[in-house]
Amino acid sequence: MKAGVAGWPVDHSLSPLMMQAWLTDAGLAGSYDRIGVQPDAFAATISRLRDAGYRGINVTLPHKQAALTLADEASEGARACGAANLLLFGPDGIVADNTDIVGVEAALAESGWQAGVGPAVLIGAGGAARAALHVLNASGAPVRIINRSRDRAAGLVRSMGCAAEIYGLDDAAAALEGARLVINATSLGMKGQPELCVPLDALPPGAAVFDMVYAPLETPLLRQARARGLRTVDGLSMLIGQARPAFEAFFGQPAPAGTQVRALLEAALEERA
Ligand code: NDP
């Protein structure tokens, strides 16, 4: 069975390492490839991979919205997010799903956050923010979005039919007042990017901070949260959480629970640092 991840650039993707480790531990003979695809070649490449016998493809930046448009059928989550990170090739066409939603849910479960305890703050309004906004909205928690471009955040909320208060980065302190959960879905804090500078001192004890960034694993935001004694979750929890259902969809069985996949990814990140 063949599967892979399509993106541009895709060299940095940790998915092949994860999937291969699970394949080996499951004793399966499948393969999982890294497929570099420029935006103007995406549709043609998907068609070629389908003809070549691939079971399906994970989709990453910048193709997640285009992926949805290629699907004959889409999960409710993919439709709600307006984006898909998983395409499955079946006899009746292409089925799209968004397992980033599962990844966000896994990270939030690890954070101990419970909807209903207070406002949740989502920082960012790009592709990664979509799954988080979907999960937060479904939880019923009041949502505040902080984004450099308020217009982009307003557009995201509108396009997803969600409810959220919108703040700019210059107004972050007001948004964070009393929040029980903070999610960073911007690229700030990534290696080579500026830090995400928001004050966490207005968060109550017991609040949780989840940073989607995983290179580095300990971002300045998570360092600040730990120094304040807040609960923290790093980006690997989401990365692993979104990959598990994809593995099962591609290879027909759950990813082996015993694989030390986090340790493997941490070692790979350490090597790259
Ligand atoms: P996008 O390019 O779609 O969005 C980028 C976001 O970051 C926007 O909100 C943008 O604000 C903001 N941003 C970027 N640069 C700056 C800056 N200099 N100052 C202020 N804001 C800035 O990227 P994605 O949403 O796809 O990815 C965001 C992050 O999430 C990345 O670090 C990515 O690695 C991570 N990610 C992690 C996953 C995981 O499994 N852990 C899965 C997917 C993504 P604006 O709208 O104003 O431009």
py3Dmol code that shows the C-alpha trace and the ligand (Angstrom):
import py3Dmol

protein = """\
ATOM      1  CA  MET A   1       0.000   0.000   0.000  1.00  0.00           C
ATOM      2  CA  LYS A   2       1.316   3.417  -0.934  1.00  0.00           C
ATOM      3  CA  ALA A   3       0.627   6.799   0.647  1.00  0.00           C
ATOM      4  CA  GLY A   4       2.532  10.039   1.129  1.00  0.00           C
ATOM      5  CA  VAL A   5       2.536  13.701   2.026  1.00  0.00           C
ATOM      6  CA  ALA A   6       2.232  16.405  -0.627  1.00  0.00           C
ATOM      7  CA  GLY A   7       3.374  19.964   0.052  1.00  0.00           C
ATOM      8  CA  TRP A   8       5.660  22.769  -1.063  1.00  0.00           C
ATOM      9  CA  PRO A   9       8.204  22.805   0.421  1.00  0.00           C
ATOM     10  CA  VAL A  10       7.906  19.342   1.921  1.00  0.00           C
ATOM     11  CA  ASP A  11      11.502  18.447   2.771  1.00  0.00           C
ATOM     12  CA  HIS A  12      10.992  19.451   6.403  1.00  0.00           C
ATOM     13  CA  SER A  13       7.954  17.196   6.913  1.00  0.00           C
ATOM     14  CA  LEU A  14       8.285  14.763   9.823  1.00  0.00           C
ATOM     15  CA  SER A  15       5.343  12.668   8.624  1.00  0.00           C
ATOM     16  CA  PRO A  16       7.419  10.127   6.637  1.00  0.00           C
ATOM     17  CA  LEU A  17       9.529   9.371   9.724  1.00  0.00           C
ATOM     18  CA  MET A  18       6.435   8.831  11.838  1.00  0.00           C
ATOM     19  CA  MET A  19       4.534   6.766   9.282  1.00  0.00           C
ATOM     20  CA  GLN A  20       7.551   4.590   8.464  1.00  0.00           C
ATOM     21  CA  ALA A  21       8.123   3.845  12.159  1.00  0.00           C
ATOM     22  CA  TRP A  22       4.489   2.773  12.529  1.00  0.00           C
ATOM     23  CA  LEU A  23       4.656   0.681   9.344  1.00  0.00           C
ATOM     24  CA  THR A  24       7.757  -1.111  10.598  1.00  0.00           C
ATOM     25  CA  ASP A  25       6.309  -1.774  14.053  1.00  0.00           C
ATOM     26  CA  ALA A  26       3.011  -2.958  12.526  1.00  0.00           C
ATOM     27  CA  GLY A  27       4.958  -5.330  10.241  1.00  0.00           C
ATOM     28  CA  LEU A  28       3.317  -3.823   7.158  1.00  0.00           C
ATOM     29  CA  ALA A  29       4.993  -3.589   3.773  1.00  0.00           C
ATOM     30  CA  GLY A  30       3.508  -0.196   2.809  1.00  0.00           C
ATOM     31  CA  SER A  31       5.396   2.922   1.853  1.00  0.00           C
ATOM     32  CA  TYR A  32       4.926   6.616   2.684  1.00  0.00           C
ATOM     33  CA  ASP A  33       6.587   9.140   0.393  1.00  0.00           C
ATOM     34  CA  ARG A  34       7.476  12.796   0.545  1.00  0.00           C
ATOM     35  CA  ILE A  35       6.004  14.480  -2.554  1.00  0.00           C
ATOM     36  CA  GLY A  36       7.048  18.028  -3.440  1.00  0.00           C
ATOM     37  CA  VAL A  37       4.263  19.709  -5.459  1.00  0.00           C
ATOM     38  CA  GLN A  38       4.144  23.330  -6.566  1.00  0.00           C
ATOM     39  CA  PRO A  39       0.690  24.931  -6.322  1.00  0.00           C
ATOM     40  CA  ASP A  40       0.055  24.995 -10.089  1.00  0.00           C
ATOM     41  CA  ALA A  41       0.784  21.264 -10.342  1.00  0.00           C
ATOM     42  CA  PHE A  42      -1.350  20.118  -7.406  1.00  0.00           C
ATOM     43  CA  ALA A  43      -4.465  18.852  -9.219  1.00  0.00           C
ATOM     44  CA  ALA A  44      -2.451  17.058 -11.913  1.00  0.00           C
ATOM     45  CA  THR A  45      -0.188  15.449  -9.306  1.00  0.00           C
ATOM     46  CA  ILE A  46      -3.120  14.159  -7.252  1.00  0.00           C
ATOM     47  CA  SER A  47      -4.595  12.627 -10.369  1.00  0.00           C
ATOM     48  CA  ARG A  48      -1.246  10.994 -11.236  1.00  0.00           C
ATOM     49  CA  LEU A  49      -0.814   9.585  -7.713  1.00  0.00           C
ATOM     50  CA  ARG A  50      -4.311   8.157  -7.819  1.00  0.00           C
ATOM     51  CA  ASP A  51      -3.617   6.477 -11.155  1.00  0.00           C
ATOM     52  CA  ALA A  52      -0.334   5.154  -9.768  1.00  0.00           C
ATOM     53  CA  GLY A  53      -2.201   3.178  -7.109  1.00  0.00           C
ATOM     54  CA  TYR A  54      -1.747   5.368  -4.056  1.00  0.00           C
ATOM     55  CA  ARG A  55      -4.334   4.713  -1.333  1.00  0.00           C
ATOM     56  CA  GLY A  56      -4.308   8.372  -0.388  1.00  0.00           C
ATOM     57  CA  ILE A  57      -2.279  11.452   0.406  1.00  0.00           C
ATOM     58  CA  ASN A  58      -1.717  13.757   3.327  1.00  0.00           C
ATOM     59  CA  VAL A  59      -1.764  17.362   2.252  1.00  0.00           C
ATOM     60  CA  THR A  60       0.216  20.136   3.836  1.00  0.00           C
ATOM     61  CA  LEU A  61       1.029  23.798   3.141  1.00  0.00           C
ATOM     62  CA  PRO A  62       0.011  25.380   0.773  1.00  0.00           C
ATOM     63  CA  HIS A  63      -2.480  22.876  -0.622  1.00  0.00           C
ATOM     64  CA  LYS A  64      -5.027  22.256   2.155  1.00  0.00           C
ATOM     65  CA  GLN A  65      -7.758  24.456   0.680  1.00  0.00           C
ATOM     66  CA  ALA A  66      -7.116  23.275  -2.884  1.00  0.00           C
ATOM     67  CA  ALA A  67      -7.336  19.672  -1.641  1.00  0.00           C
ATOM     68  CA  LEU A  68     -10.920  20.177  -0.550  1.00  0.00           C
ATOM     69  CA  THR A  69     -11.920  21.447  -3.981  1.00  0.00           C
ATOM     70  CA  LEU A  70     -10.664  18.206  -5.588  1.00  0.00           C
ATOM     71  CA  ALA A  71     -12.808  15.973  -3.405  1.00  0.00           C
ATOM     72  CA  ASP A  72     -15.994  14.237  -4.510  1.00  0.00           C
ATOM     73  CA  GLU A  73     -17.005  13.828  -0.886  1.00  0.00           C
ATOM     74  CA  ALA A  74     -15.802  15.544   2.291  1.00  0.00           C
ATOM     75  CA  SER A  75     -16.191  15.006   6.014  1.00  0.00           C
ATOM     76  CA  GLU A  76     -18.228  17.508   8.000  1.00  0.00           C
ATOM     77  CA  GLY A  77     -14.988  18.734   9.648  1.00  0.00           C
ATOM     78  CA  ALA A  78     -13.211  19.340   6.346  1.00  0.00           C
ATOM     79  CA  ARG A  79     -16.201  21.244   5.028  1.00  0.00           C
ATOM     80  CA  ALA A  80     -16.506  23.315   8.203  1.00  0.00           C
ATOM     81  CA  CYS A  81     -12.795  24.207   8.061  1.00  0.00           C
ATOM     82  CA  GLY A  82     -12.801  24.799   4.303  1.00  0.00           C
ATOM     83  CA  ALA A  83      -9.609  22.739   4.170  1.00  0.00           C
ATOM     84  CA  ALA A  84      -8.478  19.113   4.041  1.00  0.00           C
ATOM     85  CA  ASN A  85      -5.210  17.467   5.070  1.00  0.00           C
ATOM     86  CA  LEU A  86      -6.190  13.973   3.961  1.00  0.00           C
ATOM     87  CA  LEU A  87      -7.370  12.711   0.566  1.00  0.00           C
ATOM     88  CA  LEU A  88      -8.381   9.086   0.180  1.00  0.00           C
ATOM     89  CA  PHE A  89      -8.686   7.547  -3.275  1.00  0.00           C
ATOM     90  CA  GLY A  90     -11.628   5.164  -3.523  1.00  0.00           C
ATOM     91  CA  PRO A  91     -13.650   3.506  -6.281  1.00  0.00           C
ATOM     92  CA  ASP A  92     -16.278   6.240  -6.053  1.00  0.00           C
ATOM     93  CA  GLY A  93     -13.875   9.163  -6.109  1.00  0.00           C
ATOM     94  CA  ILE A  94     -11.767  11.228  -3.738  1.00  0.00           C
ATOM     95  CA  VAL A  95     -12.838  11.566  -0.119  1.00  0.00           C
ATOM     96  CA  ALA A  96     -11.433  14.485   1.898  1.00  0.00           C
ATOM     97  CA  ASP A  97     -10.997  14.688   5.649  1.00  0.00           C
ATOM     98  CA  ASN A  98      -9.378  17.073   8.103  1.00  0.00           C
ATOM     99  CA  THR A  99      -7.487  15.149  10.779  1.00  0.00           C
ATOM    100  CA  ASP A 100      -5.891  18.375  12.059  1.00  0.00           C
ATOM    101  CA  ILE A 101      -9.138  18.555  14.019  1.00  0.00           C
ATOM    102  CA  VAL A 102      -8.239  15.275  15.744  1.00  0.00           C
ATOM    103  CA  GLY A 103      -4.736  16.651  16.325  1.00  0.00           C
ATOM    104  CA  VAL A 104      -6.105  19.764  18.038  1.00  0.00           C
ATOM    105  CA  GLU A 105      -8.488  17.634  20.104  1.00  0.00           C
ATOM    106  CA  ALA A 106      -5.576  15.425  21.208  1.00  0.00           C
ATOM    107  CA  ALA A 107      -3.525  18.467  22.226  1.00  0.00           C
ATOM    108  CA  LEU A 108      -6.435  19.988  24.138  1.00  0.00           C
ATOM    109  CA  ALA A 109      -7.141  16.693  25.922  1.00  0.00           C
ATOM    110  CA  GLU A 110      -3.487  16.657  27.019  1.00  0.00           C
ATOM    111  CA  SER A 111      -3.761  20.254  28.228  1.00  0.00           C
ATOM    112  CA  GLY A 112      -6.535  19.330  30.655  1.00  0.00           C
ATOM    113  CA  TRP A 113      -8.615  22.225  29.328  1.00  0.00           C
ATOM    114  CA  GLN A 114     -12.344  21.908  29.747  1.00  0.00           C
ATOM    115  CA  ALA A 115     -14.771  23.898  27.690  1.00  0.00           C
ATOM    116  CA  GLY A 116     -17.127  25.853  29.854  1.00  0.00           C
ATOM    117  CA  VAL A 117     -14.534  27.090  32.351  1.00  0.00           C
ATOM    118  CA  GLY A 118     -13.871  30.370  30.569  1.00  0.00           C
ATOM    119  CA  PRO A 119     -12.780  32.077  27.373  1.00  0.00           C
ATOM    120  CA  ALA A 120     -10.352  30.456  24.947  1.00  0.00           C
ATOM    121  CA  VAL A 121      -7.886  32.592  22.983  1.00  0.00           C
ATOM    122  CA  LEU A 122      -6.721  31.575  19.532  1.00  0.00           C
ATOM    123  CA  ILE A 123      -3.711  33.482  18.205  1.00  0.00           C
ATOM    124  CA  GLY A 124      -3.533  33.308  14.405  1.00  0.00           C
ATOM    125  CA  ALA A 125      -5.972  33.209  11.504  1.00  0.00           C
ATOM    126  CA  GLY A 126      -4.083  31.241   8.849  1.00  0.00           C
ATOM    127  CA  GLY A 127      -4.464  27.637   7.740  1.00  0.00           C
ATOM    128  CA  ALA A 128      -3.590  26.037  11.076  1.00  0.00           C
ATOM    129  CA  ALA A 129      -6.075  28.218  12.932  1.00  0.00           C
ATOM    130  CA  ARG A 130      -9.006  26.680  11.052  1.00  0.00           C
ATOM    131  CA  ALA A 131      -9.003  23.327  12.843  1.00  0.00           C
ATOM    132  CA  ALA A 132      -8.522  25.048  16.209  1.00  0.00           C
ATOM    133  CA  LEU A 133     -11.385  27.457  15.579  1.00  0.00           C
ATOM    134  CA  HIS A 134     -13.619  24.558  14.569  1.00  0.00           C
ATOM    135  CA  VAL A 135     -12.832  22.623  17.757  1.00  0.00           C
ATOM    136  CA  LEU A 136     -13.236  25.673  20.010  1.00  0.00           C
ATOM    137  CA  ASN A 137     -16.502  26.672  18.391  1.00  0.00           C
ATOM    138  CA  ALA A 138     -17.890  23.160  18.717  1.00  0.00           C
ATOM    139  CA  SER A 139     -16.927  23.169  22.427  1.00  0.00           C
ATOM    140  CA  GLY A 140     -19.234  26.091  23.123  1.00  0.00           C
ATOM    141  CA  ALA A 141     -16.465  28.106  24.821  1.00  0.00           C
ATOM    142  CA  PRO A 142     -16.378  31.858  24.199  1.00  0.00           C
ATOM    143  CA  VAL A 143     -13.601  32.395  21.646  1.00  0.00           C
ATOM    144  CA  ARG A 144     -11.309  35.400  21.232  1.00  0.00           C
ATOM    145  CA  ILE A 145      -9.005  35.553  18.211  1.00  0.00           C
ATOM    146  CA  ILE A 146      -5.831  37.621  18.167  1.00  0.00           C
ATOM    147  CA  ASN A 147      -4.256  38.185  14.767  1.00  0.00           C
ATOM    148  CA  ARG A 148      -1.863  40.693  13.235  1.00  0.00           C
ATOM    149  CA  SER A 149      -4.427  41.294  10.495  1.00  0.00           C
ATOM    150  CA  ARG A 150      -7.858  41.745  12.086  1.00  0.00           C
ATOM    151  CA  ASP A 151      -9.430  41.669   8.623  1.00  0.00           C
ATOM    152  CA  ARG A 152      -8.047  38.217   7.956  1.00  0.00           C
ATOM    153  CA  ALA A 153      -9.388  36.998  11.313  1.00  0.00           C
ATOM    154  CA  ALA A 154     -12.792  38.524  10.546  1.00  0.00           C
ATOM    155  CA  GLY A 155     -12.772  36.812   7.145  1.00  0.00           C
ATOM    156  CA  LEU A 156     -11.927  33.450   8.725  1.00  0.00           C
ATOM    157  CA  VAL A 157     -14.707  33.721  11.290  1.00  0.00           C
ATOM    158  CA  ARG A 158     -17.180  34.714   8.592  1.00  0.00           C
ATOM    159  CA  SER A 159     -16.167  31.983   6.166  1.00  0.00           C
ATOM    160  CA  MET A 160     -16.410  29.304   8.862  1.00  0.00           C
ATOM    161  CA  GLY A 161     -19.687  30.630  10.262  1.00  0.00           C
ATOM    162  CA  CYS A 162     -18.176  30.808  13.748  1.00  0.00           C
ATOM    163  CA  ALA A 163     -18.575  33.275  16.598  1.00  0.00           C
ATOM    164  CA  ALA A 164     -15.499  35.015  18.031  1.00  0.00           C
ATOM    165  CA  GLU A 165     -14.317  38.372  19.340  1.00  0.00           C
ATOM    166  CA  ILE A 166     -11.424  39.738  17.287  1.00  0.00           C
ATOM    167  CA  TYR A 167      -8.338  41.522  18.588  1.00  0.00           C
ATOM    168  CA  GLY A 168      -5.113  42.792  17.058  1.00  0.00           C
ATOM    169  CA  LEU A 169      -1.676  41.815  18.382  1.00  0.00           C
ATOM    170  CA  ASP A 170      -1.416  45.307  19.881  1.00  0.00           C
ATOM    171  CA  ASP A 171      -4.498  44.532  21.958  1.00  0.00           C
ATOM    172  CA  ALA A 172      -3.428  41.059  23.087  1.00  0.00           C
ATOM    173  CA  ALA A 173      -3.435  41.877  26.810  1.00  0.00           C
ATOM    174  CA  ALA A 174      -7.168  42.644  26.744  1.00  0.00           C
ATOM    175  CA  ALA A 175      -7.916  39.424  24.859  1.00  0.00           C
ATOM    176  CA  LEU A 176      -5.881  37.315  27.299  1.00  0.00           C
ATOM    177  CA  GLU A 177      -7.544  38.699  30.434  1.00  0.00           C
ATOM    178  CA  GLY A 178      -9.030  35.733  32.321  1.00  0.00           C
ATOM    179  CA  ALA A 179      -8.522  33.256  29.459  1.00  0.00           C
ATOM    180  CA  ARG A 180      -8.390  29.562  30.441  1.00  0.00           C
ATOM    181  CA  LEU A 181      -6.762  28.427  27.216  1.00  0.00           C
ATOM    182  CA  VAL A 182      -4.320  30.026  24.776  1.00  0.00           C
ATOM    183  CA  ILE A 183      -3.465  28.441  21.425  1.00  0.00           C
ATOM    184  CA  ASN A 184      -0.699  29.776  19.232  1.00  0.00           C
ATOM    185  CA  ALA A 185      -1.513  29.011  15.593  1.00  0.00           C
ATOM    186  CA  THR A 186       0.867  31.602  14.113  1.00  0.00           C
ATOM    187  CA  SER A 187       4.349  30.875  12.833  1.00  0.00           C
ATOM    188  CA  LEU A 188       5.781  33.257  15.444  1.00  0.00           C
ATOM    189  CA  GLY A 189       8.218  31.435  17.706  1.00  0.00           C
ATOM    190  CA  MET A 190       9.368  29.109  14.923  1.00  0.00           C
ATOM    191  CA  LYS A 191      13.085  28.878  14.268  1.00  0.00           C
ATOM    192  CA  GLY A 192      14.020  31.854  12.081  1.00  0.00           C
ATOM    193  CA  GLN A 193      10.813  33.777  12.931  1.00  0.00           C
ATOM    194  CA  PRO A 194      10.309  36.534  15.497  1.00  0.00           C
ATOM    195  CA  GLU A 195       9.081  35.553  18.962  1.00  0.00           C
ATOM    196  CA  LEU A 196       5.407  35.700  19.809  1.00  0.00           C
ATOM    197  CA  CYS A 197       5.328  38.444  22.444  1.00  0.00           C
ATOM    198  CA  VAL A 198       2.067  38.343  24.390  1.00  0.00           C
ATOM    199  CA  PRO A 199       1.734  38.798  28.157  1.00  0.00           C
ATOM    200  CA  LEU A 200       0.510  35.696  29.987  1.00  0.00           C
ATOM    201  CA  ASP A 201       0.318  37.350  33.415  1.00  0.00           C
ATOM    202  CA  ALA A 202      -3.458  37.933  33.188  1.00  0.00           C
ATOM    203  CA  LEU A 203      -4.142  34.186  32.857  1.00  0.00           C
ATOM    204  CA  PRO A 204      -5.597  32.519  35.964  1.00  0.00           C
ATOM    205  CA  PRO A 205      -3.778  29.584  37.636  1.00  0.00           C
ATOM    206  CA  GLY A 206      -4.772  26.339  35.927  1.00  0.00           C
ATOM    207  CA  ALA A 207      -4.927  27.955  32.486  1.00  0.00           C
ATOM    208  CA  ALA A 208      -3.310  26.000  29.640  1.00  0.00           C
ATOM    209  CA  VAL A 209      -1.117  27.113  26.742  1.00  0.00           C
ATOM    210  CA  PHE A 210      -0.830  25.054  23.545  1.00  0.00           C
ATOM    211  CA  ASP A 211       1.715  26.112  20.940  1.00  0.00           C
ATOM    212  CA  MET A 212       1.323  24.485  17.499  1.00  0.00           C
ATOM    213  CA  VAL A 213       4.926  25.349  16.651  1.00  0.00           C
ATOM    214  CA  TYR A 214       7.238  22.339  17.106  1.00  0.00           C
ATOM    215  CA  ALA A 215      10.590  23.629  15.820  1.00  0.00           C
ATOM    216  CA  PRO A 216      11.784  24.465  18.426  1.00  0.00           C
ATOM    217  CA  LEU A 217       9.764  22.343  20.825  1.00  0.00           C
ATOM    218  CA  GLU A 218      10.173  24.767  23.679  1.00  0.00           C
ATOM    219  CA  THR A 219       9.078  28.090  22.197  1.00  0.00           C
ATOM    220  CA  PRO A 220       9.490  31.357  24.096  1.00  0.00           C
ATOM    221  CA  LEU A 221       5.690  31.307  24.638  1.00  0.00           C
ATOM    222  CA  LEU A 222       5.804  27.875  26.297  1.00  0.00           C
ATOM    223  CA  ARG A 223       8.845  28.927  28.338  1.00  0.00           C
ATOM    224  CA  GLN A 224       6.933  31.931  29.614  1.00  0.00           C
ATOM    225  CA  ALA A 225       3.911  29.729  30.418  1.00  0.00           C
ATOM    226  CA  ARG A 226       6.034  27.166  32.299  1.00  0.00           C
ATOM    227  CA  ALA A 227       7.744  29.905  34.281  1.00  0.00           C
ATOM    228  CA  ARG A 228       4.267  30.970  35.410  1.00  0.00           C
ATOM    229  CA  GLY A 229       3.349  27.400  36.381  1.00  0.00           C
ATOM    230  CA  LEU A 230       0.723  27.057  33.629  1.00  0.00           C
ATOM    231  CA  ARG A 231       0.007  23.776  31.861  1.00  0.00           C
ATOM    232  CA  THR A 232       1.671  23.531  28.449  1.00  0.00           C
ATOM    233  CA  VAL A 233       1.369  21.398  25.321  1.00  0.00           C
ATOM    234  CA  ASP A 234       3.793  21.569  22.399  1.00  0.00           C
ATOM    235  CA  GLY A 235       3.176  21.169  18.663  1.00  0.00           C
ATOM    236  CA  LEU A 236       4.234  17.512  18.503  1.00  0.00           C
ATOM    237  CA  SER A 237       1.050  16.462  20.293  1.00  0.00           C
ATOM    238  CA  MET A 238      -1.017  17.834  17.417  1.00  0.00           C
ATOM    239  CA  LEU A 239       1.360  16.503  14.778  1.00  0.00           C
ATOM    240  CA  ILE A 240       1.150  12.969  16.179  1.00  0.00           C
ATOM    241  CA  GLY A 241      -2.589  13.313  16.869  1.00  0.00           C
ATOM    242  CA  GLN A 242      -3.401  14.219  13.264  1.00  0.00           C
ATOM    243  CA  ALA A 243      -1.198  11.444  11.863  1.00  0.00           C
ATOM    244  CA  ARG A 244      -2.807   8.542  13.764  1.00  0.00           C
ATOM    245  CA  PRO A 245      -6.188   8.583  11.949  1.00  0.00           C
ATOM    246  CA  ALA A 246      -4.385   9.139   8.630  1.00  0.00           C
ATOM    247  CA  PHE A 247      -2.262   6.009   9.195  1.00  0.00           C
ATOM    248  CA  GLU A 248      -5.386   3.981   9.919  1.00  0.00           C
ATOM    249  CA  ALA A 249      -7.155   5.343   6.837  1.00  0.00           C
ATOM    250  CA  PHE A 250      -4.182   4.523   4.576  1.00  0.00           C
ATOM    251  CA  PHE A 251      -3.085   1.183   5.964  1.00  0.00           C
ATOM    252  CA  GLY A 252      -6.290  -0.278   7.438  1.00  0.00           C
ATOM    253  CA  GLN A 253      -5.171  -0.674  11.038  1.00  0.00           C
ATOM    254  CA  PRO A 254      -4.453   1.625  13.986  1.00  0.00           C
ATOM    255  CA  ALA A 255      -0.957   3.036  14.388  1.00  0.00           C
ATOM    256  CA  PRO A 256       0.839   0.746  16.865  1.00  0.00           C
ATOM    257  CA  ALA A 257       0.452   2.174  20.368  1.00  0.00           C
ATOM    258  CA  GLY A 258       3.893   0.959  21.465  1.00  0.00           C
ATOM    259  CA  THR A 259       5.944   2.948  18.933  1.00  0.00           C
ATOM    260  CA  GLN A 260       8.000   5.616  20.704  1.00  0.00           C
ATOM    261  CA  VAL A 261       7.016   8.118  18.066  1.00  0.00           C
ATOM    262  CA  ARG A 262       7.431  11.241  20.218  1.00  0.00           C
ATOM    263  CA  ALA A 263      10.981  10.268  21.167  1.00  0.00           C
ATOM    264  CA  LEU A 264      11.749   9.623  17.510  1.00  0.00           C
ATOM    265  CA  LEU A 265      10.459  13.043  16.453  1.00  0.00           C
ATOM    266  CA  GLU A 266      12.233  14.800  19.306  1.00  0.00           C
ATOM    267  CA  ALA A 267      15.517  13.175  18.241  1.00  0.00           C
ATOM    268  CA  ALA A 268      14.961  14.251  14.631  1.00  0.00           C
ATOM    269  CA  LEU A 269      14.219  17.832  15.702  1.00  0.00           C
ATOM    270  CA  GLU A 270      17.294  17.839  17.946  1.00  0.00           C
ATOM    271  CA  GLU A 271      19.436  16.723  15.019  1.00  0.00           C
ATOM    272  CA  ARG A 272      18.077  19.540  12.837  1.00  0.00           C
ATOM    273  CA  ALA A 273      18.459  22.267  15.486  1.00  0.00           C
TER     274      ALA A 273
END
"""
ligand_1 = """\
48
NDP
P -0.204 30.530 7.614
O 0.847 31.132 6.775
O -1.478 30.076 6.998
O -0.614 31.597 8.780
C 0.388 32.264 9.489
C -0.187 32.974 10.708
O 0.910 33.564 11.418
C -1.149 34.113 10.391
O -2.058 34.249 11.453
C -0.199 35.312 10.317
O -0.810 36.556 10.587
C 0.756 34.988 11.442
N 2.078 35.620 11.250
C 3.051 35.200 10.418
N 4.124 36.025 10.510
C 3.786 36.979 11.421
C 4.467 38.115 11.943
N 5.711 38.434 11.567
N 3.845 38.864 12.868
C 2.578 38.556 13.261
N 1.876 37.492 12.814
C 2.477 36.717 11.883
O 0.510 29.346 8.391
P -0.186 28.068 9.094
O -1.435 28.542 9.732
O -0.276 26.954 8.136
O 0.898 27.649 10.182
C 1.090 28.393 11.368
C 1.984 27.603 12.330
O 1.332 26.407 12.753
C 3.325 27.177 11.725
O 4.324 27.363 12.703
C 3.153 25.697 11.476
O 4.369 24.981 11.568
C 2.244 25.325 12.635
N 1.477 24.115 12.359
C 1.610 23.073 13.232
C 0.921 21.926 13.040
C 1.095 20.814 14.019
O 0.636 19.697 13.721
N 1.696 21.040 15.169
C -0.011 21.749 11.910
C -0.084 22.916 11.045
C 0.640 24.036 11.273
P -1.480 37.414 9.373
O -2.800 36.750 9.086
O -1.633 38.778 9.959
O -0.523 37.339 8.228
"""
view = py3Dmol.view(width=600, height=400)
view.addModel(protein, "pdb")
view.setStyle({"model": 0}, {"cartoon": {"style": "trace"}})
view.addModel(ligand_1, "xyz")
view.setStyle({"model": 1}, {"stick": {}})
view.zoomTo()
view.show()
